[in-house]
């Protein structure tokens, strides 16, 4: 093997058994990311895909040193990273520009922080602004720029430090469809023509087609805790034809993986307990959706004969994966739909729900929720056990924090309250934070 071939096969960044967890005050821990092995190789664009809240951004932040890992080791060219940040840069979803600085001053900012002389940093900033198509806007302020131009400034600011690995966290999700498509094309052009001073790109995304258009390798994360669900090499030549059978087949394959809501990784550790404590079952993690979207999905399934290809459905509804999958997950948890080979198939219970009137839907939802969602069943039982049938939401949040982070516990409780109110399991007073059982 030649020296050049060896250089291409040695990872720039390698994570071994990298994990993230939070210690619980009562003992044990909440596992957010299971121990993961992952490598970023030179000459590759690597895309990290996964459902909302699965830990994609957390993993990226650990790889870049922005967030400490709870365990495992990160290697930089084969050497452990010991507190020194590797030569990386990040493009964030939010533009994160300094509003009081001009375009060129924003791009020069990281060079100034590194102590680069004014003349040198000005030259480097001008070169990179020209590469990303912002020449002529050097003296403009962020408030004068469109969303696409602001993100170009963000890309330029990341590239000006000449990172060996460029990390991008949902870089196009805040933009309209056409602008996002334009910027993807421009990024790919810069990469393929070697106009950017970087040897690898690591992009976090929820958009399957974006990943297949850009990436040489796609890693799909599972969740609860986060773990590598699948790893797809992409060998399609650039530029890629979205209508080619190979492209469509790969997109469909990734959809099939992402629509397995009950997939579990046997290597992902469960939450540990304090010594002598009985293990507690982990609650079902609720997708953050509203019942109205569920009803619309089931009505569409009925209209289309009870079975649809999820990829085709997303295209027909002009939705991306981030918008569609949580609703599919909700329907699957309630037993209204089952996912099979990338298709959604309505169940008899789902068909009954779709055909029912408003009050009958509430009754069907209530029955399914209490049968399939331990959290709502636990909330109903706890309220019934109180003489006044009332409890504070803090009581339930404390229970959730035994299994989830503080932020995820808040979101889980918000979703459970929405579902419980719709099903008329309980009433909720936002002013007092009290839940009261709805008597039959």
C-alpha positions as MATLAB code, in Angstrom:
seq = 'XXXXXXXXXXXXXXXXXXXXXXXXXXXXXXXXXXXXXXXXXXXXXXXXXXXXXXXXXXXXXXXXXXXXXXXXXXXXXXXXXXXXXXXXXXXXXXXXXXXXXXXXXXXXXXXXXXXXXXXXXXXXXXXXXXXXXXXXXXXXXXXXXXXXXXXXXXXXXXXXXXXXXXXXXXXXXXXXXXXXXXXXXXXXXXXXXXXXXXXXXXXXXXXXXXXXXXXXXXXXXXXXXXXXXXXXXXXXXXXXXXXXXXXXXXXXXXXXXXXXXXXXXXXXXXXXXXXXXXXXXXXXXXXXXXXXXXXXXXXXXXXXXXXXXXXXXXXXXXXXXXXXXXXXXXXXXXXXXXXXXXXXXXXXXXXXXXXXXXXXXXXXXXXXXXXXXXXXXXXXXXXXXXXXXXXXXXXXXXXXXXXXXXXXXXXXXXXXXXXXXXXXXXXXXXXXXXXXXXXX';
ca = [
       0.000    0.000    0.000;
       1.372    3.411   -0.958;
       1.900    6.233    1.525;
      -1.013    8.121   -0.043;
      -3.327    5.096    0.309;
      -2.259    4.670    3.932;
      -3.027    8.330    4.643;
      -6.527    7.909    3.239;
      -7.252    4.864    5.426;
      -6.045    6.394    8.706;
      -8.898    8.351   10.327;
      -8.477   12.021   11.143;
     -10.810   11.695   14.130;
     -11.683    8.414   15.781;
     -14.034    7.860   18.722;
     -13.743    4.650   20.713;
     -16.497    3.707   23.167;
     -17.561    7.345   23.310;
     -20.636    7.793   25.511;
     -22.727   10.376   27.333;
     -24.704    9.861   30.516;
     -25.960   11.857   33.472;
     -25.660   10.716   37.055;
     -28.957   10.510   38.904;
     -28.948   12.014   42.432;
     -30.461    8.810   43.827;
     -27.836    6.620   42.191;
     -27.422    5.056   38.779;
     -27.359    7.079   35.602;
     -29.363    8.208   32.609;
     -27.712    6.927   29.423;
     -28.040    9.462   26.587;
     -25.508    8.015   24.125;
     -24.415    4.388   24.328;
     -20.699    3.613   23.809;
     -20.039    4.350   20.125;
     -17.120    3.628   17.789;
     -16.931    6.091   14.906;
     -14.204    7.345   12.557;
     -13.947   10.327   10.218;
     -11.673    9.613    7.249;
      -9.941   12.088    4.917;
     -11.547   12.667    1.532;
     -15.048   11.844    2.792;
     -18.285   13.641    3.523;
     -19.918   11.783    6.399;
     -23.616   12.400    7.161;
     -25.168   11.639   10.542;
     -28.916   10.939   10.286;
     -31.503   10.231   12.938;
     -34.863   11.207   14.412;
     -35.294   14.416   16.374;
     -33.881   14.239   19.877;
     -31.869   11.073   19.306;
     -28.508   12.676   20.185;
     -27.014   13.687   16.808;
     -25.924   17.161   17.898;
     -24.725   15.894   21.277;
     -22.455   13.375   19.554;
     -21.127   16.063   17.216;
     -20.415   18.396   20.147;
     -18.402   15.669   21.878;
     -16.368   15.004   18.735;
     -15.491   18.706   18.477;
     -14.692   19.244   22.152;
     -17.667   21.530   22.804;
     -19.192   19.032   25.219;
     -17.257   16.640   27.466;
     -17.819   12.919   26.997;
     -18.765   10.769   29.981;
     -16.598    7.900   28.803;
     -14.450    6.687   25.941;
     -11.607    8.332   24.062;
     -11.277   10.595   21.030;
      -8.171   10.169   18.867;
      -6.738   12.782   16.507;
      -4.526   11.136   13.861;
      -4.134    8.167   16.167;
      -3.226   10.149   19.284;
      -5.598   10.694   22.234;
      -6.984   14.208   22.500;
      -5.822   15.472   25.887;
      -7.582   18.784   26.300;
      -6.193   20.398   23.141;
      -8.952   21.074   20.644;
      -8.342   19.436   17.258;
      -8.238   21.506   14.082;
     -11.988   21.598   13.425;
     -14.633   24.242   12.771;
     -18.428   24.203   13.079;
     -21.279   25.678   11.035;
     -24.393   25.904   13.194;
     -28.091   25.751   12.289;
     -28.597   29.274   13.607;
     -26.395   31.740   11.771;
     -24.797   32.922   15.062;
     -23.255   36.049   13.545;
     -22.173   39.079   15.556;
     -24.755   41.716   14.528;
     -22.439   44.639   15.351;
     -19.678   43.373   13.036;
     -19.536   43.595    9.244;
     -19.343   40.494    7.066;
     -15.558   40.582    6.812;
     -15.184   41.339   10.531;
     -17.366   38.315   11.344;
     -15.165   36.118    9.152;
     -11.968   37.544   10.631;
     -13.171   37.037   14.224;
     -11.844   33.466   14.718;
      -8.494   34.430   13.177;
      -8.226   37.393   15.527;
      -8.943   35.050   18.438;
      -6.025   32.901   17.277;
      -3.676   35.866   17.199;
      -3.285   36.088   13.405;
      -1.814   39.419   12.258;
      -4.375   41.908   10.825;
      -3.010   41.909    7.262;
      -2.871   38.118    7.042;
      -6.343   37.589    8.478;
      -7.779   40.218    6.123;
      -6.240   38.460    3.101;
      -7.525   35.073    4.204;
     -11.012   36.437    4.869;
     -11.174   38.050    1.421;
     -10.117   34.802   -0.267;
     -12.753   32.707    1.476;
     -15.510   35.295    0.952;
     -14.731   35.213   -2.753;
     -14.912   31.382   -2.737;
     -18.392   31.345   -1.161;
     -19.729   34.089   -3.450;
     -19.812   36.996   -1.013;
     -17.326   39.349   -2.654;
     -18.889   42.798   -2.724;
     -20.632   42.296    0.628;
     -17.564   42.645    2.853;
     -18.806   45.848    4.517;
     -22.445   44.785    4.919;
     -23.928   44.027    8.340;
     -25.891   40.810    9.055;
     -29.217   42.705    9.177;
     -28.707   43.599    5.498;
     -28.350   39.955    4.404;
     -30.838   37.265    3.453;
     -30.877   33.940    5.311;
     -28.852   32.238    2.585;
     -26.207   34.966    2.627;
     -25.976   34.828    6.425;
     -25.305   31.097    6.231;
     -22.640   31.712    3.583;
     -20.949   34.018    6.105;
     -21.175   31.209    8.657;
     -19.549   28.786    6.231;
     -16.835   31.316    5.373;
     -16.110   31.957    9.056;
     -15.701   28.211    9.631;
     -13.499   27.680    6.568;
     -11.214   30.673    7.135;
      -9.412   28.859    9.955;
      -8.580   26.113    7.429;
     -10.051   23.251    9.470;
      -8.977   19.724    8.720;
     -12.561   18.616    9.476;
     -15.580   20.873    8.883;
     -18.572   20.037   11.088;
     -22.038   21.228   10.052;
     -25.055   20.952   12.360;
     -28.304   21.056   10.329;
     -26.772   23.892    8.269;
     -29.640   24.294    5.783;
     -32.701   23.529    7.921;
     -33.441   27.197    8.749;
     -33.570   28.140    5.049;
     -36.344   27.938    2.474;
     -36.289   24.949    0.113;
     -34.780   26.722   -2.905;
     -32.076   28.534   -0.927;
     -31.132   25.323    0.867;
     -30.855   23.488   -2.458;
     -28.628   26.239   -3.859;
     -26.286   26.152   -0.863;
     -26.018   22.352   -0.990;
     -24.948   22.616   -4.613;
     -22.412   25.328   -3.832;
     -20.946   23.352   -0.920;
     -20.605   20.271   -3.106;
     -18.951   22.298   -5.861;
     -16.411   23.771   -3.424;
     -15.658   20.292   -2.071;
     -15.376   18.433   -5.396;
     -13.202   21.146   -6.950;
     -10.957   21.306   -3.855;
     -11.686   24.986   -3.293;
     -12.067   24.566    0.476;
      -9.119   24.015    2.835;
     -10.598   20.993    4.571;
      -9.965   17.254    4.290;
     -13.317   15.927    5.558;
     -16.856   17.151    6.209;
     -19.138   15.838    8.955;
     -22.766   16.943    8.486;
     -25.636   16.382   10.918;
     -28.985   16.271    9.119;
     -32.517   14.873    9.309;
     -33.010   15.109    5.531;
     -32.418   11.737    3.837;
     -32.140   13.106    0.299;
     -29.689   15.771    1.475;
     -27.512   13.041    2.984;
     -27.622   10.901   -0.176;
     -26.876   13.906   -2.423;
     -23.846   15.003   -0.394;
     -22.346   12.138    1.557;
     -19.900    9.349    0.846;
     -21.044    7.586    4.012;
     -24.292    7.831    6.007;
     -24.566    6.783    9.642;
     -28.080    6.370   11.045;
     -28.522    6.790   14.790;
     -31.101    4.898   16.820;
     -32.309    6.391   20.073;
     -33.065    5.843   23.726;
     -30.078    5.737   24.173;
     -28.406    6.867   20.962;
     -26.505    4.115   19.151;
     -25.410    3.372   15.590;
     -28.464    1.835   13.935;
     -26.991    1.449   10.429;
     -23.977    2.499    8.357;
     -24.451    3.042    4.599;
     -21.532    3.549    2.180;
     -22.563    5.720   -0.784;
     -20.720    4.837   -3.977;
     -22.900    6.735   -6.462;
     -20.790    9.022   -8.690;
     -21.108   12.802   -8.376;
     -23.135   14.689   -9.430;
     -25.966   12.411   -8.323;
     -29.196   11.944  -10.231;
     -32.122   11.953   -7.765;
     -34.287   10.068  -10.253;
     -31.852    7.234  -10.905;
     -32.939    3.777   -9.657;
     -29.812    3.507   -7.481;
     -30.489    6.845   -5.773;
     -34.156    6.035   -5.124;
     -33.266    2.550   -3.860;
     -30.758    3.948   -1.343;
     -33.239    6.570   -0.100;
     -35.871    3.846    0.326;
     -33.400    1.637    2.218;
     -32.631    4.419    4.681;
     -36.346    5.126    5.110;
     -36.916    1.472    5.963;
     -34.256    1.648    8.665;
     -35.616    4.875   10.118;
     -39.184    3.583   10.230;
     -38.435    0.723   12.605;
     -39.639    2.426   15.794;
     -39.173   -0.668   17.936;
     -35.613   -1.395   16.818;
     -33.333   -2.021   19.781;
     -29.585   -2.345   19.923;
     -28.622   -5.227   22.201;
     -25.276   -3.526   22.870;
     -26.886   -0.315   24.152;
     -26.704   -0.345   27.963;
     -29.843    0.070   30.005;
     -30.074    2.643   32.771;
     -28.027    1.422   35.738;
     -29.397    1.349   39.278;
     -28.011    2.172   42.667;
     -26.700   -0.891   44.569;
     -29.585   -2.898   45.981;
     -32.250   -0.979   44.069;
     -34.822   -2.876   42.042;
     -34.620   -2.065   38.331;
     -37.344    0.280   37.098;
     -38.869   -0.191   33.660;
     -37.977    2.566   31.208;
     -41.065    4.392   29.962;
     -41.996    4.576   26.301;
     -40.407    7.741   24.875;
     -43.244    9.804   23.452;
     -42.780   11.426   20.029;
     -43.507   15.145   20.266;
     -46.652   15.274   18.127;
     -50.256   16.451   18.447;
     -53.346   14.255   17.996;
     -54.561   16.409   15.091;
     -51.652   15.336   12.901;
     -52.304   11.706   13.804;
     -55.903   11.952   12.607;
     -54.816   13.473    9.298;
     -52.274   10.702    8.690;
     -54.821    7.948    9.355;
     -57.374    9.578    7.067;
     -54.788    9.637    4.258;
     -54.006    5.955    4.856;
     -57.688    5.058    4.606;
     -58.041    7.077    1.382;
     -55.053    5.237   -0.121;
     -56.230    1.742    0.672;
     -54.603    1.312    4.070;
     -50.963    1.083    2.989;
     -48.531    3.752    1.741;
     -44.836    4.010    0.946;
     -43.516    6.545    3.462;
     -40.963    7.990    1.074;
     -43.652    8.628   -1.533;
     -46.042    9.986    1.098;
     -43.445   12.481    2.343;
     -42.900   13.674   -1.227;
     -46.644   13.979   -1.883;
     -47.137   16.025    1.304;
     -43.977   18.134    0.700;
     -42.676   17.017    4.095;
     -39.253   15.897    5.198;
     -38.449   13.005    7.516;
     -38.325   15.250   10.592;
     -41.958   16.221   10.078;
     -43.392   12.818    9.137;
     -41.664   10.204   11.289;
     -42.830   11.448   14.732;
     -46.444   11.110   13.601;
     -45.748    7.599   12.284;
     -44.086    6.734   15.611;
     -47.129    8.024   17.514;
     -49.520    5.949   15.411;
     -47.315    2.866   15.875;
     -47.096    3.291   19.669;
     -50.892    3.559   19.908;
     -51.382    0.485   17.720;
     -53.056    2.405   14.878;
     -50.292    1.730   12.327;
     -47.485   -0.728   11.842;
     -44.325    0.054    9.866;
     -43.105   -2.641    7.502;
     -40.319   -2.380    4.909;
     -40.652    1.381    4.648;
     -44.456    1.274    4.356;
     -47.103    2.407    6.843;
     -49.985   -0.066    7.178;
     -53.162    0.909    9.022;
     -54.519   -1.494   11.662;
     -58.218   -2.173   12.344;
     -57.961    0.146   15.376;
     -56.449    2.870   13.207;
     -59.166    2.416   10.600;
     -61.843    2.708   13.292;
     -60.226    5.925   14.597;
     -60.032    7.482   11.126;
     -63.724    6.759   10.419;
     -65.059    7.898   13.813;
     -66.556   11.266   14.782;
     -64.785   13.640   17.180;
     -66.092   12.211   20.455;
     -65.650    8.599   19.365;
     -62.047    9.389   18.354;
     -61.348   10.699   21.852;
     -62.682    7.474   23.376;
     -60.622    5.299   21.009;
     -57.514    7.390   21.675;
     -58.057    7.141   25.439;
     -58.371    3.360   25.340;
     -55.242    2.991   23.156;
     -53.224    5.479   25.226;
     -53.968    3.797   28.558;
     -53.245    0.369   27.057;
     -49.975    1.257   25.293;
     -48.396    4.238   27.061;
     -47.146    3.435   30.582;
     -46.659    7.122   31.457;
     -50.298    8.048   30.817;
     -51.466    4.929   32.628;
     -49.232    5.828   35.580;
     -50.550    9.414   35.597;
     -54.163    8.197   35.548;
     -53.525    5.733   38.401;
     -51.665    8.300   40.519;
     -54.483   10.840   40.133;
     -57.092    8.209   40.972;
     -55.201    7.336   44.153;
     -55.508   10.914   45.500;
     -58.676   11.716   47.419;
     -59.090   15.030   45.586;
     -57.970   13.482   42.250;
     -55.369   16.282   41.807;
     -51.561   16.347   41.632;
     -48.913   18.883   40.674;
     -47.116   18.461   37.363;
     -43.846   18.581   39.344;
     -44.700   15.170   40.775;
     -44.711   13.626   37.308;
     -41.661   15.566   36.148;
     -39.682   14.121   39.052;
     -40.689   10.626   37.958;
     -39.566   11.302   34.397;
     -36.193   12.677   35.488;
     -35.322    9.206   36.757;
     -35.136    8.157   33.091;
     -34.542   11.287   30.980;
     -32.520   14.484   31.095;
     -34.170   17.548   32.641;
     -34.953   19.065   29.224;
     -36.322   15.823   27.761;
     -38.399   15.245   30.916;
     -40.009   18.649   30.397;
     -40.795   17.864   26.766;
     -42.117   14.381   27.605;
     -44.463   15.828   30.213;
     -45.703   18.534   27.820;
     -46.536   15.870   25.226;
     -48.175   13.590   27.803;
     -50.338   16.482   29.030;
     -51.443   17.285   25.456;
     -52.367   13.660   24.818;
     -54.031   13.205   28.211;
     -56.181   16.300   27.773;
     -57.230   15.240   24.279;
     -58.171   11.787   25.577;
     -60.018   13.404   28.514;
     -57.957   11.376   30.980;
     -57.327   14.510   33.034;
     -57.692   18.275   32.983;
     -54.739   20.616   33.300;
     -54.560   24.136   34.745;
     -51.479   25.869   33.300;
     -51.703   28.661   35.882;
     -51.407   26.392   38.905;
     -49.617   23.500   37.200;
     -52.236   21.081   38.560;
     -53.633   17.978   36.857;
     -57.101   16.752   37.840;
     -58.560   13.383   36.888;
     -61.510   13.552   34.520;
     -64.175   11.363   36.056;
     -65.998    9.043   33.689;
];
